[in-house]
Amino acid sequence: MQGVFDNIVDKVFNGDLYTVFKPLDLQLHGYHSKDNIVLNIPNRKSRRIEFGLLEVVTESSSESVDWRLKLNGISVTKEYKPHYMVRYRDRLISKFVYDVTSLLNTEESMRREWVNLTVKHEGGSPVKLRKIQLATLYEDADASTSLRYWTGLLVLYPGESYPLAKCRNIGGHSIRISSYIPQKTSRLIMLINGMRHELTSPYTEGFEEYIINNIDTSIGDGEIALVNEGEGGAIITSNIILYSIRMPIPVIEVEDINASRVEGQLKIIVSLMNKGESSPDFIVFTVLHKGSMLTSMKINKPLKPSEHSISELIIPDMVKTGETVTLRIVWSKLSRTWFTEKQILVP
């Protein structure tokens, strides 16, 4: 066994957790010294981020690397000083963990629904980016997130196990695990309350994210542990996120749809009702025909619980009578998105 895990967050937040996981195989050296990676953080709507954590995992032949890391044009670090490091075969796996909350809450960053990460190699040994992960907490009184976050680098060889924690009252929680499972015969087992969850290689070279939803607490004592039960060599794990998000959600239902032709155009009138417990941030109507979008309309006005709304969509006369178009209705609340589709026979 090599490495360590640290529990760096154990808190209940007012807000909604959104994570972006991006596996990479990006080599930086003298001939390709700079690259940009874009991470989407949707539906930000100028909300403040209460918690923002950036993780970068790299691979190199030595610690002698010169680099610079920027987030939205602002330097995160100018030095290659890993917070965690393990040796795997003939390579060094390094990990960097940064609190980027203040950088995500600058005036310019709050207007964006993406993060631009710039990495520049400035000398020394080549370095390969293997994984980037950004965890953000959208600040909002409507939501509550219980979050426990372990980070580090942990190498488990076949037959080894690592007890992580004893976590009480985690029924209904979810877990996200970021691991590198290198071979088909490798098998990582996550034990939660005595129940086994098997994680196997997706047959790709590098880190992957595994998600276990709706943890059962009907048995066991709340213990969480990692076990390497495979025969394919070492397994590397870089973080574990245990979380539960509770918030009232909007449920948009279609009450009526009326389609007619008016002055050579197709008019669709849609009646909606919110049967949920909160208002969506927005609603988007899209009309599709044979894979092509005919029209789209976004409504930012809140549709309150038990409230009705009527919307009118006008489409150029491009669809023949008797054909079918698809009406897709998408709505969002904080980091979550739902949709429904209805088929409409053109008169």
Secondary structure, 3 states (H helix, E strand, C coil): CEEEEEEEEEEEECEEEEEEEEEEEEEECCCCCEEEEEEECCCCCCCCEEEEEEEEEEEECCCCEEEEEEECCEEEECCCCCCEEEEECCEEEEEEEEECHHHHCCHHHHCCCEEEEEEEEEEECCEEEEEEEEEEEEECCCCEEEEEEEEEEEEECCCCEEEEEECCCCCCCEEEEEEECCCCCCEEEEEECCEEEEEECCCCCCCEEEEECCCCCCCCCCEEEEEECCCCCCEEEEEEEEEEEECCCCCEEEEEEEEEEECCEEEEEEEEEECCCCCCCEEEEEEEECCEEEEEEEECCCCCCCCEEEEEEEEECCCCCCCEEEEEEEEEECCEEEEEEEEEECC
